[in-house]
Amino acid sequence: MRDVPISEFKTKCFNLVGQAYRTRRLLRITRSGVPVAVLVPLGHRLRPKFLLGDMVGTAKIVGDIVSPVVALKKLDADRD
């Protein structure tokens, strides 16, 4: 989170809002060093959803994904 004096925020408002949206970081606005407001970018909620590939990079594979988790047992019908 970045602190910005209110006087700087008043002069550079448009650029600071755009920067917060691009970097997805909070911006704390201060008056005489005391926080008075926090600018929170909306971020991913306004991003368009895609049918394929929307969740790319959101999961991590840990371990073996090929072998079964539990040993398979024969069914009673297969024994006869």
C-alpha positions as CSV (number, residue, x, y, z in Angstrom):
1,M,0.0,0.0,0.0
2,R,1.4,3.4,-1.0
3,D,0.8,6.6,1.0
4,V,-0.1,9.7,-1.0
5,P,-0.7,13.2,0.6
6,I,-4.1,14.6,-0.2
7,S,-2.6,17.6,-2.0
8,E,-0.7,15.3,-4.4
9,F,-3.8,13.2,-4.9
10,K,-5.8,16.4,-5.8
11,T,-3.3,17.3,-8.5
12,K,-2.6,13.9,-9.9
13,C,-5.9,12.2,-9.3
14,F,-6.5,10.8,-12.8
15,N,-3.0,9.3,-13.1
16,L,-3.0,7.8,-9.5
17,V,-6.4,6.1,-10.1
18,G,-5.1,4.6,-13.4
19,Q,-1.9,3.5,-11.7
20,A,-3.8,1.8,-8.9
21,Y,-6.0,0.0,-11.4
22,R,-3.0,-1.3,-13.5
23,T,-0.9,-2.4,-10.5
24,R,-3.9,-3.6,-8.4
25,R,-2.4,-2.0,-5.3
26,L,-4.2,0.0,-2.6
27,L,-3.5,3.7,-2.4
28,R,-3.8,5.3,1.1
29,I,-4.6,9.1,1.0
30,T,-3.3,11.0,4.0
31,R,-3.8,14.5,5.4
32,S,-0.9,15.7,7.6
33,G,0.4,12.1,7.7
34,V,-2.9,10.7,9.0
35,P,-4.8,8.3,6.8
36,V,-8.2,9.7,5.7
37,A,-9.2,7.4,2.8
38,V,-8.1,4.3,0.9
39,L,-8.5,3.9,-2.9
40,V,-9.3,0.3,-3.7
41,P,-9.1,-0.8,-7.4
42,L,-11.9,-2.9,-8.6
43,G,-9.5,-5.2,-10.5
44,H,-10.6,-8.6,-11.7
45,R,-14.3,-8.2,-11.1
46,L,-14.8,-6.0,-14.2
47,R,-12.5,-8.2,-16.3
48,P,-14.4,-10.1,-19.1
49,K,-14.8,-13.8,-18.6
50,F,-13.7,-16.2,-21.3
51,L,-15.0,-19.7,-21.8
52,L,-11.6,-21.3,-22.4
53,G,-8.4,-20.4,-20.5
54,D,-10.0,-18.1,-17.9
55,M,-8.4,-20.0,-15.0
56,V,-4.9,-20.4,-16.5
57,G,-2.3,-20.0,-13.8
58,T,-4.7,-20.3,-10.9
59,A,-3.9,-24.0,-9.9
60,K,-0.7,-25.8,-9.0
61,I,-0.1,-29.5,-9.6
62,V,1.5,-31.1,-6.6
63,G,2.5,-34.8,-6.8
64,D,1.6,-37.5,-9.3
65,I,-1.5,-36.9,-11.4
66,V,-1.4,-40.1,-13.4
67,S,-1.7,-43.0,-10.8
68,P,-5.0,-43.6,-9.0
69,V,-5.4,-42.2,-5.4
70,V,-6.6,-45.5,-4.0
71,A,-6.0,-49.1,-5.0
72,L,-8.8,-50.5,-7.1
73,K,-10.6,-53.6,-5.8
74,K,-12.4,-56.1,-8.0
75,L,-16.1,-56.1,-7.9
76,D,-18.1,-59.1,-6.7
77,A,-19.5,-59.7,-10.2
78,D,-16.0,-59.9,-11.6
79,R,-15.0,-62.7,-9.2
80,D,-17.4,-65.2,-10.6
